[in-house]
Amino acid sequence: MTAKTLESLKVKLFTDGADKAQIVEMAKNRWIAGFTTNPSLLKKAGVKDYEAFGREVVAAVPDRHISFEVFSDDIPEMVAQARHISSWGKNVYCKLPVTNTRGETLYEAVRSLAQDGVKINLTAIFDDEQARRGVEALAGGAPSVVSVFAGRMADLGIDYRPTMKDAIARARKTPNVEIIWASTREVFNVLEADEMGCHIITAPADILKKLPALGTKTGAEISLDAVKAFREDAISAGLALNLPASRAAE
């Protein structure tokens, strides 16, 4: 089978993160099609003024998808926040979780928003029913995405492949909905997403930066590089063994 290269990938590549400087830097790569953020990433990046941050990012990257998440736990307030966030730019997708912390679902809320023209990113999807109902709720509305957390499922030993495949198949029959492969853990996930026909994969910048190297080396070449690295590190660390003369001569 021909090795995949960055140029041969059909899946759209999004950067997951909330560091403005990193977003601007990654946006210089035309193969980056969009960006996703969430409250945890905002906290990690030290964002204090959410709206100022959001508007600055949209101004810096006005031509690609950017997802910003609501943070209320009250559904009517979540809807109000989504409508406000959508005003930040035409490329903004409002990220809403599939439930609040009490397990109350947001299917009707996102249905109403999508029908009103608000672009939605329905997030924290972990099973077949959530994916099915999410796609159904968004069908016929504004352009929207459903984010399936394949990486977190894998961390818990859950086989994410059936859920991903089912979600992709449903979305492929729903013109305004795409599936995002979320919580990416490794470069190989990008190849998996591409092979499955997933529309989008979002990944941290450190993973995406490895993609230009796809298809550039054989297994034998990688092996030799590893052996050379082990040898160089042994020398630089000053490792030594005092072998008996008879052993040293063997």
VOGU-3710 file (C-alpha; in Angstrom, 3 decimals, decimal comma):
1> mtaktleslk> 0,000/0,000/0,000  1,293/3,461/-0,896  2,365/5,451/2,148  0,162/8,396/3,031  1,552/11,897/2,701  0,243/15,211/3,975  -0,778/16,128/0,438  -2,779/12,917/-0,025  -4,951/13,344/3,077  -8,620/14,080/2,424
11> vklftdgadk> -9,601/14,658/6,055  -9,637/18,343/7,038  -7,083/19,269/9,697  -8,015/21,502/12,652  -5,713/22,677/15,451  -6,980/22,157/19,005  -5,736/24,808/21,434  -6,357/28,253/22,908  -2,985/29,964/22,693  -3,457/32,957/20,377
21> aqivemaknr> 0,161/33,062/19,235  0,060/29,363/18,383  -3,224/29,766/16,499  -1,767/32,583/14,412  1,384/30,555/13,754  -0,540/27,435/12,713  -2,813/29,527/10,483  0,222/30,262/8,293  -0,100/26,649/7,093  -2,784/26,587/4,431
31> wiagfttnps> -3,382/22,905/5,173  -4,807/23,872/8,555  -8,538/24,250/7,851  -9,774/25,396/11,255  -9,365/25,679/15,009  -11,155/24,334/18,084  -11,033/25,581/21,675  -12,728/24,634/24,931  -12,853/25,980/28,522  -10,098/23,619/29,697
41> llkkagvkdy> -7,772/24,856/26,948  -8,688/28,474/27,755  -7,756/27,877/31,391  -4,461/26,266/30,368  -3,663/29,238/28,117  -4,459/31,705/30,902  -7,284/33,439/29,043  -9,091/35,883/31,354  -11,219/37,982/28,994  -13,032/35,385/26,889
51> eafgrevvaa> -14,796/37,759/24,513  -11,699/39,852/23,868  -9,731/36,679/23,165  -12,421/35,338/20,842  -12,757/38,531/18,847  -8,974/38,884/18,545  -8,636/35,317/17,229  -11,451/35,825/14,714  -9,808/39,057/13,516  -6,468/37,260/13,164
61> vpdrhisfev> -7,967/34,218/11,374  -11,166/35,387/9,646  -11,201/32,803/6,877  -11,328/29,472/8,734  -13,624/27,581/11,112  -13,142/28,502/14,790  -15,106/26,806/17,580  -15,755/28,605/20,885  -17,622/26,829/23,689  -20,338/28,057/26,027
71> fsddipemva> -19,623/27,607/29,732  -22,980/27,969/31,525  -24,684/24,912/33,025  -28,204/26,309/32,560  -29,661/25,404/29,159  -31,474/28,709/28,430  -28,318/30,599/29,376  -26,221/28,256/27,238  -28,456/29,099/24,288  -28,075/32,826/25,001
81> qarhisswgk> -24,300/32,456/25,229  -24,251/30,562/21,919  -26,187/33,331/20,177  -23,778/35,918/21,558  -20,670/33,943/20,628  -21,989/33,509/17,091  -21,907/37,303/16,705  -18,109/37,297/16,903  -17,729/36,297/13,251  -19,179/34,435/10,276
91> nvycklpvtn> -16,573/31,687/10,688  -17,515/31,016/14,331  -19,085/27,721/15,408  -20,715/27,673/18,839  -19,630/24,671/20,829  -22,285/23,163/23,103  -21,952/19,909/25,072  -24,444/17,134/24,456  -25,665/17,475/28,078  -25,180/19,776/31,038
101> trgetlyeav> -23,700/18,521/34,316  -27,110/17,200/35,397  -27,366/15,018/32,318  -30,064/17,152/30,697  -29,684/16,825/26,928  -29,277/19,756/24,560  -30,696/18,202/21,392  -33,696/20,538/21,233  -31,538/23,533/22,109  -29,075/22,892/19,284
111> rslaqdgvki> -31,914/22,090/16,896  -33,444/25,506/17,558  -30,106/27,305/17,259  -29,182/25,537/14,024  -32,565/26,294/12,503  -32,008/29,961/13,394  -28,724/29,975/11,466  -26,276/29,500/14,352  -23,394/27,211/13,381  -23,062/24,476/15,993
121> nltaifddeq> -20,280/22,220/17,230  -22,059/19,587/19,343  -19,338/18,226/21,589  -18,531/15,573/24,215  -20,059/12,768/22,134  -19,116/9,324/23,421  -21,617/6,778/22,129  -23,775/5,777/19,168  -27,028/7,213/20,521  -25,508/10,616/21,241
131> arrgvealag> -24,008/10,749/17,750  -27,259/9,637/16,102  -29,447/12,087/17,999  -26,939/14,874/17,501  -26,867/14,461/13,724  -30,663/14,245/13,649  -31,046/17,410/15,740  -28,750/19,420/13,482  -30,083/18,116/10,154  -31,452/20,792/7,870
141> gapsvvsvfa> -30,067/23,710/9,846  -26,947/25,836/9,597  -23,603/24,161/8,795  -22,693/22,195/11,917  -20,324/19,573/13,276  -20,538/16,729/15,797  -17,382/16,059/17,830  -16,810/12,405/18,782  -14,145/12,003/21,471  -12,389/8,972/20,021
151> grmadlgidy> -9,160/9,535/21,961  -10,796/9,627/25,374  -12,791/6,513/24,507  -9,559/4,726/23,615  -7,985/5,833/26,909  -10,703/3,862/28,696  -10,330/0,796/26,506  -13,514/1,511/24,549  -13,419/0,621/20,860  -14,287/3,951/19,254
161> rptmkdaiar> -14,298/2,622/15,689  -17,936/1,455/15,504  -19,172/4,760/16,911  -16,985/6,766/14,552  -18,015/4,750/11,501  -21,715/4,989/12,336  -21,507/8,736/12,976  -19,624/9,330/9,728  -22,138/7,273/7,736  -25,057/9,240/9,209
171> arktpnveii> -23,405/12,590/8,595  -22,526/11,644/5,014  -26,296/11,416/4,416  -26,868/14,801/6,106  -25,544/17,613/3,871  -25,101/20,277/6,562  -23,410/18,082/9,204  -19,791/16,927/9,465  -18,026/14,727/12,026  -14,964/15,848/13,963
181> wastrevfnv> -12,581/13,193/15,293  -11,714/14,770/18,664  -9,235/14,186/21,511  -6,569/13,004/19,077  -3,650/11,202/20,714  -1,210/10,393/17,899  -0,398/10,931/14,238  -1,807/7,519/13,355  -5,255/8,775/14,430  -5,079/11,194/11,492
191> leademgchi> -4,538/8,263/9,125  -7,388/6,350/10,774  -9,730/9,313/10,403  -8,745/9,721/6,772  -9,232/6,007/6,066  -12,706/6,052/7,662  -13,771/9,029/5,575  -14,137/11,309/8,580  -14,709/14,923/7,555  -12,413/16,595/10,124
201> itapadilkk> -9,854/15,734/12,776  -8,790/18,226/15,420  -5,438/17,706/17,127  -2,879/19,554/19,250  -0,316/21,528/17,277  2,544/19,222/18,324  0,825/16,313/16,555  -0,068/18,288/13,440  3,494/19,568/13,088  4,613/15,965/12,514
211> lpalgtktga> 2,385/15,490/9,464  4,767/16,925/6,840  7,039/13,962/7,625  4,397/11,424/6,558  5,723/9,056/3,910  9,265/10,438/3,994  11,015/7,446/5,632  10,891/3,661/5,516  10,825/1,452/8,594  14,468/0,547/8,004
221> eisldavkaf> 15,468/4,210/7,886  13,597/4,967/11,093  15,278/1,976/12,735  18,735/3,232/11,775  17,894/6,705/13,102  16,859/5,160/16,434  20,057/3,115/16,701  22,162/6,202/15,952  20,274/8,204/18,593  20,830/5,473/21,214
231> redaisagla> 24,554/5,422/20,371  24,910/9,209/20,523  23,048/9,404/23,841  25,178/6,635/25,351  28,341/8,514/24,400  27,076/11,919/25,580  25,943/10,383/28,892  29,391/8,869/29,398  28,032/5,357/29,874  30,690/2,695/30,438
241> lnlpasraae> 31,015/-0,955/31,480  34,181/-2,540/32,812  34,208/-5,817/30,907  36,672/-8,617/31,568  39,393/-8,710/28,927  38,065/-11,993/27,504  34,596/-10,517/27,079  35,839/-7,269/25,561  37,681/-9,198/22,852  34,620/-11,192/21,777
//
